[in-house]
Structure formats: C-alpha cells, structure tokens
Amino acid sequence: MGSLKDAMVSAGLASTEESEEKPREKAAQAPAPATALANETHEESGSSAQAGASPAPAPAASAPPAEKACAKCGTMFTPKHVKHRLCPKCAEAEFAGKPKTAPSEATGAPAPVAAAPKPERRERPPRPAPAGRMGAPASDTHDAHAREREREREAPQGFPRDYLQSGYFAGKVLRDDVFDTWARHVAGLLVSRGLSSTQMRVFYGHVLRAQEAVRAGREFPEVYESLMKMRPAAAARLGRKAIPGEFADFLDRNLDQVKDPRTLHAFAEHFQAVVGYTAGRLRK
C-alpha cells in the first residue's frame, strides 16, 4: 500500500526530487549526537551560571616535550623530561661508564653506593724467640751482651788495657792478673784518686756477705739480686762526690762478670787483693 507522497507523485502533484530533498534537509537540520550532547551540556552550564555557580575551568593540557638533538651524538629524540639531554642509547652508555656515586640524570640525586668489602686481615707470622747477637738462645742473651760489652768498650782511663776482657779465669783456674797485675794497678789508681777507706769497706763488706750467703746455701738468684743493689748505691755516692769515678767503674765492670757462684767467688778474691794493696794508703 503506497503512501500519500507516492500517490501525489503518481497524480503529478509532487516531483521525485522534492521528495528526496526534504529528507536530506531534515537530516541536515537534525543535530549530530555529539553536538546534541554538547548543546545539552552547554545548556546545563548556562543554567548553572544563571543559578550563581561559576563553572570550573577546564585543565590545560600539558604539551608533550618537543624533539631535541642529543647532546652527545646529535640524534633527534623525544625526551621524557625537559631536562633530559641525551638520547636513550647515549644515556644508557653514560650510566654504564659513570661511577656509582654519579647523580642520576632523572632525579639529580646521587645513586646509592654499596659498601666496599673490607680487606681480609692477614695473619701475622709468629715472632721469633729473642736471641743474642750470634743467634744464642734467650737464656744466654745476658751473658752474650756482657761479654760483648767487655770486648767493645775500652778500659777507663788509668785501668790496664786488657782489664777483665777475658774474664777472671784461664781455663779452670783464676788468672794471675786477678791477684797481681790487675789488683796492683787498680789499687794504685784508687789511692791516687783519693778513695776513702770507709767507702772501700762499705762495698767490700757487701761482696763478702753475698759470698757467705751462697756458702750458707742461699739460692744464687736471691744473692744476685742483693748484689746488683751495689750499682745504684755507687751511683748515688758518685753523684755526691763521695767516691771517685774510677771506683764506680771498678765495681761496675766486676759486677758485669758475676753470673754464678763461681764468678762471685772470683770477684771476692779480686776485691780482697785490691783491698790488700791499698792498706794504709787510702784517705781516712
């Protein structure tokens, strides 16, 4: 069943072109869905403005960074941040070659540095046991040093040149010099330097008491400790000028020779010989 327009066309009252143009005009006049939606929004905003509410400004769209040339190779690239100066390839190579403390190009903050491993501590080799100059064991160090001092230092002025350099003994017996040459020479030196008989008896009596203690069975280390106290006693008297320096040298050199009861006996014999040669000649 045809429509009214078809009937009118058939009757010659309307042409086909008009019938086609009218639908086109209607389609052109009909708003697009997006335009209609925009119009509705505009109408709503207009109504809101009329009600007294100010419309919120639309956020400005940030423009993407523009392309720039790489500061290293010159290649054009789009940076992710406006401060980036290197293309991704050069940036990767740059970070690979920089130390860990270099600041990051993205943030500008220094990269975290891993703690360096501590060097391994090397074990020190054990120290060798102390020995004398010629490799002698520690127990013989004192004797070696005493003998070396006797060889190296010359006798004090006025003493015989070979005084006590070879010790008291010649083999298993005392040297003749202990009772004769050395004793005479030392006695004459002490008399000439003005030693008093009182100071001579003080130190000679100390040596005799040490010798008697050993004979009575006292341990030699205890006697030796008491004997070594003669050194500071002689130094104190020398400082007060109560004894001459030659007498202090005589005591010091002979105390270096005492190592055991045998050498203590030799010192006592030598001291007794010196006292005998000074009898009646010392200062009162």
C-alpha angles and dihedrals in degrees: 000000000000126000128244091262092053090050091050091050090050090050091050095245096117133028127230094240093059090050090053096043095053095060089048091052091049091051091049092049093049109092120238115253093248091046091048090050090050090049091051091050091048091050091049092049090047090053090049091051089052089052090057102259117127114225116244112250114247113250114256111246111238111236115235115249113272122242117270138181119262111254090223110036101014095235115149113242139159108246121219088219130029090236094058111110102173131067116242092261095051091041091055091049091046093052091047092056099042123090119254092256094061114115117254115252091220099052104013090227121123115261116246113268120219115230111259113242114255115248115254114259112240118225112243116230114246114268116251118248113266113265139180126261094275095042095271117160119265092256090063096045095096092051092046093051092048092051091047092052090051091053097044105042120068121231114269117265110287096024123108111271093238095041109153093335090129096033130241099299136074100195108313098338135068118266118253088236089067090067101025128020100022094040093049093047095048092045093053091047093052092048091051092050092054102249112176122232090233094061091045092054093047094060097034090053090052091055092048091051091051090051092050091049091057091048089051090059102261116151112264096228089061092048091046091053090054091046093054090060086077089077098065091038091056092045091053093051091046090053090054090046090239091131131030120251091246091063090051089051091049091054094043096051093047094047088056088061096054111098105138141002091283095057090042088057090050091051091051091050092049093046090050090053091051091049089051093054091049096049110133093000103082126095114267 
